[in-house]
Amino acid sequence: MPAWLPSIDYPPSTDAIFITLYYHYLKDPLFHQNAYALLTAVVLFRSMYVMEYSLRPSLTKHQESFKHQRKRSMTGDEKEVSRSEDLRDAKILRTMWTMVGYGLTIFLGGFVIWNLDNQLCSTLRVWRRQIGLPWGILLEGHGWWYVK
């Protein structure tokens, strides 16, 4: 890990405990939602960092120069293995970025539905009663958050 990146020297559960206790003190759902969004963003960006800089070692200068020097002394078979490993790593990272895209889309979709449900709760209740079962279930925005 680079020296400029701060390390986490306390358990992450400390944040969860603080947020829970402060939420019970404030009793403000907006604080809870914003804290949740902030924690999710931190986890997302940290995961992206780890994926790119730990799982893609070919991006680092040291690794690239070492590989270039080593390739000069490699036999044909060793060069082929190295080339296939590079292709494999690139394919894995493409798959991982695709998964990040799908996951982020599903998460943000659920988050938007959840917030719409919070803002339009009374209107949605009236509509659910008018529509009735089973179609009224589709307007249970908070429930769709958990389905995601």
C-alpha positions in Angstrom: 0.0 0.0 0.0 1.4 3.5 -0.9 2.8 5.5 2.0 0.4 8.5 1.2 -2.7 6.3 1.7 -3.9 6.5 5.3 -4.3 3.1 7.0 -7.3 2.1 9.0 -6.1 1.5 12.6 -9.5 0.8 14.2 -12.1 -1.8 13.5 -14.8 -0.7 10.9 -17.5 -1.7 13.4 -16.5 1.5 15.3 -18.2 3.5 12.6 -21.4 1.3 12.7 -21.6 1.6 16.5 -21.1 5.4 16.4 -23.7 5.8 13.6 -26.2 3.6 15.4 -25.9 5.4 18.7 -25.9 8.9 17.1 -29.0 7.9 15.1 -30.8 6.8 18.2 -29.9 10.2 19.8 -31.0 12.3 16.8 -33.9 10.1 15.6 -33.5 11.7 12.2 -33.8 9.2 9.2 -31.9 11.6 7.0 -28.8 11.2 9.1 -29.1 7.4 8.8 -29.6 7.5 5.1 -26.7 9.9 4.5 -24.4 7.9 6.8 -25.3 4.8 4.9 -24.6 6.4 1.6 -21.3 7.7 2.8 -20.2 4.3 4.2 -21.3 2.6 0.9 -19.3 5.1 -1.1 -16.2 4.6 1.0 -16.5 0.8 0.6 -17.1 1.1 -3.2 -14.1 3.4 -3.8 -11.8 1.4 -1.6 -12.8 -1.8 -3.4 -12.2 -0.1 -6.8 -8.8 1.0 -5.5 -7.9 -2.5 -4.3 -9.1 -4.1 -7.5 -7.0 -1.8 -9.7 -3.8 -1.4 -7.7 -3.6 -4.7 -6.0 -5.1 -7.0 -8.6 -3.6 -5.3 -11.6 0.1 -5.3 -10.7 1.1 -4.8 -14.3 0.1 -1.1 -13.9 2.8 -0.4 -11.4 6.2 0.8 -12.8 8.2 -1.6 -10.7 6.2 -4.6 -11.9 6.3 -3.5 -15.5 10.0 -2.9 -15.6 10.7 -6.2 -13.8 8.5 -8.0 -16.3 10.2 -6.3 -19.3 13.7 -7.3 -18.0 12.6 -10.8 -17.3 11.0 -11.3 -20.8 14.4 -10.6 -22.4 15.8 -13.8 -20.8 12.7 -15.9 -21.2 12.4 -18.9 -23.5 9.6 -19.0 -26.1 7.4 -21.2 -23.9 7.9 -18.9 -20.9 7.0 -15.9 -23.0 3.8 -17.6 -24.1 2.9 -18.5 -20.5 3.5 -14.9 -19.5 1.4 -13.6 -22.4 -1.4 -16.0 -21.5 -1.3 -14.8 -17.9 -1.5 -11.2 -19.0 -4.6 -12.0 -21.2 -6.2 -14.0 -18.3 -5.6 -11.1 -15.9 -7.1 -8.6 -18.3 -10.2 -10.8 -18.8 -10.7 -11.2 -15.0 -10.5 -7.4 -14.6 -13.0 -6.8 -17.4 -15.4 -9.3 -15.7 -14.9 -7.6 -12.4 -15.6 -4.2 -13.8 -18.7 -5.6 -15.5 -19.8 -7.0 -12.1 -19.1 -3.6 -10.5 -21.3 -1.9 -13.1 -24.2 -4.3 -12.6 -23.9 -4.2 -8.8 -23.8 -0.4 -8.8 -26.8 -0.1 -11.1 -28.9 -2.5 -9.0 -27.8 -0.8 -5.7 -28.5 2.7 -7.0 -31.8 1.6 -8.4 -32.8 0.2 -5.0 -31.6 3.3 -3.3 -33.6 5.6 -5.6 -36.8 3.5 -5.1 -36.2 3.5 -1.3 -35.9 7.3 -1.3 -38.9 7.8 -3.5 -40.9 5.5 -1.1 -39.8 7.7 1.8 -40.8 10.9 0.0 -44.1 9.6 -1.5 -45.2 7.3 1.3 -48.7 8.6 1.9 -49.4 8.8 -1.9 -48.2 5.3 -2.5 -50.3 3.9 0.4 -53.4 5.4 -1.2 -52.5 3.9 -4.6 -51.7 0.5 -3.0 -55.2 0.4 -1.4 -56.9 1.5 -4.7 -55.0 -1.1 -6.8 -55.3 -3.9 -4.2 -53.5 -7.2 -4.1 -51.5 -8.6 -5.8 -50.5 -5.6 -7.9 -50.2 -3.2 -4.9 -47.1 -5.1 -3.9 -45.3 -3.5 -6.8 -45.6 -0.1 -5.0 -43.9 -1.3 -1.8 -40.8 0.7 -2.5 -39.1 -0.1 0.8 -39.6 -3.8 0.2 -37.9 -3.6 -3.2 -34.8 -2.2 -1.5 -34.4 -5.5 0.3 -35.1 -7.5 -2.9 -32.2 -6.0 -4.7 
